[in-house]
Amino acid sequence: MGVPGATRPTAARGESGRLRPLGSAVAGVVAVAVTVAWYVMPKATPDRPAPAAAVPSGPSVTVEPVTVHEVTRTVVYELTGGDVAHNLTYVATGGDLEQQAEVRLPWSVTVQRKAPAEQPVFSSLVAQSTGALLCRIRVDGHVVAEKSVAGEGRQLSCSA
């Protein structure tokens, strides 16, 4: 007893196989890729040096470095209202965020912040309380933001 032989089906005379178009497509894609790579990639041989970098023609332009004059600003955050504020967050020295879980009111802090002379410094304070809250932000002695909220669990956000 033997194993019956398996024969591959063949296409009838004059009919092409089902995989023949796929093989032709793959061969075409490979041929196009090789052709594009041949023309696009630079070639360096002993008789043909690699292409040199383009040398600009015309007068040269000198770009002067821009100097940004920084100043130190004094930022004072003030928070008043009930007895206690919770989850206090403000922008501290260097732009870092400072957080305090609970502070007694009235509360204030002074920080030094560097900024370009012609631009304002970003300052922000967020807190919440069970009663009324008033926030004030001063930059170099000038009030730049002031806001208040009242009510149970209200959040105060003050920024400039």
Phi and psi in degrees as GROMACS dihedral restraints (atoms count N, CA, C in turn):
[ dihedral_restraints ]
;  ai    aj    ak    al  type     phi  dphi    fc
    3     4     5     6     1  -120.2    20    10
    4     5     6     7     1   173.1    20    10
    6     7     8     9     1   -86.7    20    10
    7     8     9    10     1   130.5    20    10
    9    10    11    12     1   -64.7    20    10
   10    11    12    13     1   138.5    20    10
   12    13    14    15     1   -72.6    20    10
   13    14    15    16     1   143.5    20    10
   15    16    17    18     1  -106.8    20    10
   16    17    18    19     1   134.9    20    10
   18    19    20    21     1  -117.4    20    10
   19    20    21    22     1   143.1    20    10
   21    22    23    24     1   -75.5    20    10
   22    23    24    25     1   136.4    20    10
   24    25    26    27     1   -69.3    20    10
   25    26    27    28     1   141.1    20    10
   27    28    29    30     1  -119.1    20    10
   28    29    30    31     1   153.5    20    10
   30    31    32    33     1   -74.1    20    10
   31    32    33    34     1   147.5    20    10
   33    34    35    36     1   -64.8    20    10
   34    35    36    37     1   156.8    20    10
   36    37    38    39     1   -55.6    20    10
   37    38    39    40     1   128.0    20    10
   39    40    41    42     1    93.1    20    10
   40    41    42    43     1   -11.2    20    10
   42    43    44    45     1  -103.4    20    10
   43    44    45    46     1   140.8    20    10
   45    46    47    48     1   -93.0    20    10
   46    47    48    49     1   156.7    20    10
   48    49    50    51     1   -71.9    20    10
   49    50    51    52     1   163.2    20    10
   51    52    53    54     1   -71.1    20    10
   52    53    54    55     1   -26.5    20    10
   54    55    56    57     1   -88.6    20    10
   55    56    57    58     1   -11.4    20    10
   57    58    59    60     1   -60.8    20    10
   58    59    60    61     1   -42.4    20    10
   60    61    62    63     1   -63.8    20    10
   61    62    63    64     1   -35.5    20    10
   63    64    65    66     1   -65.8    20    10
   64    65    66    67     1   -42.9    20    10
   66    67    68    69     1   -62.4    20    10
   67    68    69    70     1   -38.8    20    10
   69    70    71    72     1   -66.1    20    10
   70    71    72    73     1   -39.5    20    10
   72    73    74    75     1   -65.6    20    10
   73    74    75    76     1   -43.2    20    10
   75    76    77    78     1   -62.9    20    10
   76    77    78    79     1   -43.8    20    10
   78    79    80    81     1   -63.0    20    10
   79    80    81    82     1   -38.4    20    10
   81    82    83    84     1   -65.8    20    10
   82    83    84    85     1   -42.4    20    10
   84    85    86    87     1   -63.8    20    10
   85    86    87    88     1   -43.2    20    10
   87    88    89    90     1   -62.5    20    10
   88    89    90    91     1   -42.3    20    10
   90    91    92    93     1   -63.3    20    10
   91    92    93    94     1   -42.3    20    10
   93    94    95    96     1   -65.4    20    10
   94    95    96    97     1   -42.7    20    10
   96    97    98    99     1   -62.1    20    10
   97    98    99   100     1   -42.7    20    10
   99   100   101   102     1   -65.2    20    10
  100   101   102   103     1   -41.7    20    10
  102   103   104   105     1   -64.1    20    10
  103   104   105   106     1   -45.4    20    10
  105   106   107   108     1   -63.5    20    10
  106   107   108   109     1   -44.6    20    10
  108   109   110   111     1   -61.1    20    10
  109   110   111   112     1   -38.6    20    10
  111   112   113   114     1   -61.2    20    10
  112   113   114   115     1   -41.4    20    10
  114   115   116   117     1   -86.4    20    10
  115   116   117   118     1   -28.1    20    10
  117   118   119   120     1   -84.1    20    10
  118   119   120   121     1   -41.2    20    10
  120   121   122   123     1   -72.7    20    10
  121   122   123   124     1   131.6    20    10
  123   124   125   126     1   -68.2    20    10
  124   125   126   127     1   146.9    20    10
  126   127   128   129     1  -115.8    20    10
  127   128   129   130     1   133.2    20    10
  129   130   131   132     1  -124.6    20    10
  130   131   132   133     1   115.5    20    10
  132   133   134   135     1  -129.8    20    10
  133   134   135   136     1   166.0    20    10
  135   136   137   138     1   -57.3    20    10
  136   137   138   139     1   -34.7    20    10
  138   139   140   141     1   -89.9    20    10
  139   140   141   142     1    -8.0    20    10
  141   142   143   144     1  -137.4    20    10
  142   143   144   145     1    98.8    20    10
  144   145   146   147     1   -69.3    20    10
  145   146   147   148     1   159.8    20    10
  147   148   149   150     1   -65.0    20    10
  148   149   150   151     1   148.7    20    10
  150   151   152   153     1   -61.8    20    10
  151   152   153   154     1   138.4    20    10
  153   154   155   156     1   -86.2    20    10
  154   155   156   157     1   159.1    20    10
  156   157   158   159     1   -67.2    20    10
  157   158   159   160     1   146.0    20    10
  159   160   161   162     1   -68.0    20    10
  160   161   162   163     1   134.9    20    10
  162   163   164   165     1  -102.2    20    10
  163   164   165   166     1   120.9    20    10
  165   166   167   168     1   -66.3    20    10
  166   167   168   169     1   143.9    20    10
  168   169   170   171     1  -106.5    20    10
  169   170   171   172     1   157.5    20    10
  171   172   173   174     1   100.9    20    10
  172   173   174   175     1  -176.5    20    10
  174   175   176   177     1   -69.4    20    10
  175   176   177   178     1   145.0    20    10
  177   178   179   180     1   -82.5    20    10
  178   179   180   181     1   151.1    20    10
  180   181   182   183     1  -115.1    20    10
  181   182   183   184     1   128.4    20    10
  183   184   185   186     1  -101.9    20    10
  184   185   186   187     1   126.1    20    10
  186   187   188   189     1  -101.5    20    10
  187   188   189   190     1   121.4    20    10
  189   190   191   192     1   -80.6    20    10
  190   191   192   193     1   138.5    20    10
  192   193   194   195     1   -66.4    20    10
  193   194   195   196     1   144.8    20    10
  195   196   197   198     1   -88.5    20    10
  196   197   198   199     1   128.3    20    10
  198   199   200   201     1  -100.9    20    10
  199   200   201   202     1   122.0    20    10
  201   202   203   204     1   -99.7    20    10
  202   203   204   205     1   120.4    20    10
  204   205   206   207     1   -86.2    20    10
  205   206   207   208     1   114.0    20    10
  207   208   209   210     1   -96.2    20    10
  208   209   210   211     1   146.8    20    10
  210   211   212   213     1  -126.2    20    10
  211   212   213   214     1   156.9    20    10
  213   214   215   216     1   -97.5    20    10
  214   215   216   217     1   125.0    20    10
  216   217   218   219     1  -105.6    20    10
  217   218   219   220     1   144.0    20    10
  219   220   221   222     1   -99.8    20    10
  220   221   222   223     1   118.3    20    10
  222   223   224   225     1  -111.3    20    10
  223   224   225   226     1   126.9    20    10
  225   226   227   228     1  -116.7    20    10
  226   227   228   229     1   121.7    20    10
  228   229   230   231     1   -99.5    20    10
  229   230   231   232     1   132.1    20    10
  231   232   233   234     1  -127.6    20    10
  232   233   234   235     1   138.3    20    10
  234   235   236   237     1  -137.0    20    10
  235   236   237   238     1   123.3    20    10
  237   238   239   240     1  -130.6    20    10
  238   239   240   241     1   169.7    20    10
  240   241   242   243     1   146.5    20    10
  241   242   243   244     1  -129.6    20    10
  243   244   245   246     1   -67.4    20    10
  244   245   246   247     1  -145.0    20    10
  246   247   248   249     1   -88.1    20    10
  247   248   249   250     1   -39.6    20    10
  249   250   251   252     1  -139.5    20    10
  250   251   252   253     1   144.4    20    10
  252   253   254   255     1  -118.4    20    10
  253   254   255   256     1   147.1    20    10
  255   256   257   258     1  -118.2    20    10
  256   257   258   259     1   156.2    20    10
  258   259   260   261     1    50.7    20    10
  259   260   261   262     1    52.4    20    10
  261   262   263   264     1   -80.6    20    10
  262   263   264   265     1   128.9    20    10
  264   265   266   267     1  -135.5    20    10
  265   266   267   268     1   133.7    20    10
  267   268   269   270     1  -146.4    20    10
  268   269   270   271     1   161.8    20    10
  270   271   272   273     1   -84.1    20    10
  271   272   273   274     1   118.1    20    10
  273   274   275   276     1   -99.0    20    10
  274   275   276   277     1  -167.7    20    10
  276   277   278   279     1   -57.7    20    10
  277   278   279   280     1   136.9    20    10
  279   280   281   282     1    78.9    20    10
  280   281   282   283     1     3.6    20    10
  282   283   284   285     1    83.8    20    10
  283   284   285   286     1     4.0    20    10
  285   286   287   288     1   -74.5    20    10
  286   287   288   289     1   154.0    20    10
  288   289   290   291     1   -88.8    20    10
  289   290   291   292     1   134.2    20    10
  291   292   293   294     1  -113.1    20    10
  292   293   294   295     1   135.2    20    10
  294   295   296   297     1  -127.2    20    10
  295   296   297   298     1   141.9    20    10
  297   298   299   300     1  -135.4    20    10
  298   299   300   301     1   131.2    20    10
  300   301   302   303     1   -68.4    20    10
  301   302   303   304     1   -37.6    20    10
  303   304   305   306     1  -154.1    20    10
  304   305   306   307     1   134.3    20    10
  306   307   308   309     1  -132.5    20    10
  307   308   309   310     1   147.6    20    10
  309   310   311   312     1   -83.7    20    10
  310   311   312   313     1   141.5    20    10
  312   313   314   315     1  -101.0    20    10
  313   314   315   316     1   148.1    20    10
  315   316   317   318     1   -72.4    20    10
  316   317   318   319     1   151.3    20    10
  318   319   320   321     1  -133.4    20    10
  319   320   321   322     1   145.1    20    10
  321   322   323   324     1  -154.9    20    10
  322   323   324   325     1   156.0    20    10
  324   325   326   327     1  -147.2    20    10
  325   326   327   328     1   146.9    20    10
  327   328   329   330     1  -116.5    20    10
  328   329   330   331     1   130.3    20    10
  330   331   332   333     1  -128.7    20    10
  331   332   333   334     1   154.1    20    10
  333   334   335   336     1  -105.2    20    10
  334   335   336   337     1   129.4    20    10
  336   337   338   339     1  -128.8    20    10
  337   338   339   340     1   136.0    20    10
  339   340   341   342     1   -91.8    20    10
  340   341   342   343     1   141.6    20    10
  342   343   344   345     1  -155.7    20    10
  343   344   345   346     1   155.3    20    10
  345   346   347   348     1   -58.0    20    10
  346   347   348   349     1   141.7    20    10
  348   349   350   351     1   -56.4    20    10
  349   350   351   352     1   -34.9    20    10
  351   352   353   354     1   -92.9    20    10
  352   353   354   355     1     5.1    20    10
  354   355   356   357     1  -121.9    20    10
  355   356   357   358     1   146.9    20    10
  357   358   359   360     1   -73.3    20    10
  358   359   360   361     1   157.9    20    10
  360   361   362   363     1   -95.2    20    10
  361   362   363   364     1   135.6    20    10
  363   364   365   366     1   -77.1    20    10
  364   365   366   367     1   130.0    20    10
  366   367   368   369     1  -134.8    20    10
  367   368   369   370     1   140.3    20    10
  369   370   371   372     1  -151.3    20    10
  370   371   372   373     1   143.2    20    10
  372   373   374   375     1  -139.1    20    10
  373   374   375   376     1   132.7    20    10
  375   376   377   378     1  -131.1    20    10
  376   377   378   379     1   135.8    20    10
  378   379   380   381     1  -156.2    20    10
  379   380   381   382     1   166.0    20    10
  381   382   383   384     1  -140.4    20    10
  382   383   384   385     1   159.1    20    10
  384   385   386   387     1  -155.3    20    10
  385   386   387   388     1   168.5    20    10
  387   388   389   390     1   -86.6    20    10
  388   389   390   391     1    -7.4    20    10
  390   391   392   393     1  -130.8    20    10
  391   392   393   394     1  -149.1    20    10
  393   394   395   396     1   -78.1    20    10
  394   395   396   397     1   147.0    20    10
  396   397   398   399     1  -136.4    20    10
  397   398   399   400     1   141.3    20    10
  399   400   401   402     1  -130.1    20    10
  400   401   402   403     1   129.7    20    10
  402   403   404   405     1  -118.1    20    10
  403   404   405   406     1   146.4    20    10
  405   406   407   408     1  -141.4    20    10
  406   407   408   409     1   135.5    20    10
  408   409   410   411     1  -120.1    20    10
  409   410   411   412     1   127.5    20    10
  411   412   413   414     1  -116.2    20    10
  412   413   414   415     1   135.3    20    10
  414   415   416   417     1  -121.6    20    10
  415   416   417   418     1   119.8    20    10
  417   418   419   420     1    51.5    20    10
  418   419   420   421     1    40.1    20    10
  420   421   422   423     1    87.6    20    10
  421   422   423   424     1    -9.6    20    10
  423   424   425   426     1  -100.5    20    10
  424   425   426   427     1   134.0    20    10
  426   427   428   429     1   -72.4    20    10
  427   428   429   430     1   119.9    20    10
  429   430   431   432     1  -109.6    20    10
  430   431   432   433     1   -14.6    20    10
  432   433   434   435     1  -156.5    20    10
  433   434   435   436     1   143.4    20    10
  435   436   437   438     1  -153.7    20    10
  436   437   438   439     1   131.3    20    10
  438   439   440   441     1  -154.4    20    10
  439   440   441   442     1   152.5    20    10
  441   442   443   444     1  -141.0    20    10
  442   443   444   445     1   155.2    20    10
  444   445   446   447     1  -140.4    20    10
  445   446   447   448     1   157.0    20    10
  447   448   449   450     1  -141.1    20    10
  448   449   450   451     1   145.1    20    10
  450   451   452   453     1   127.5    20    10
  451   452   453   454     1   158.8    20    10
  453   454   455   456     1   -63.0    20    10
  454   455   456   457     1   123.1    20    10
  456   457   458   459     1    67.9    20    10
  457   458   459   460     1    18.3    20    10
  459   460   461   462     1   -74.9    20    10
  460   461   462   463     1   147.7    20    10
  462   463   464   465     1  -106.0    20    10
  463   464   465   466     1   136.7    20    10
  465   466   467   468     1  -108.1    20    10
  466   467   468   469     1   130.3    20    10
  468   469   470   471     1  -128.3    20    10
  469   470   471   472     1   121.3    20    10
  471   472   473   474     1  -129.4    20    10
  472   473   474   475     1   124.5    20    10
  474   475   476   477     1  -149.6    20    10
  475   476   477   478     1   156.9    20    10
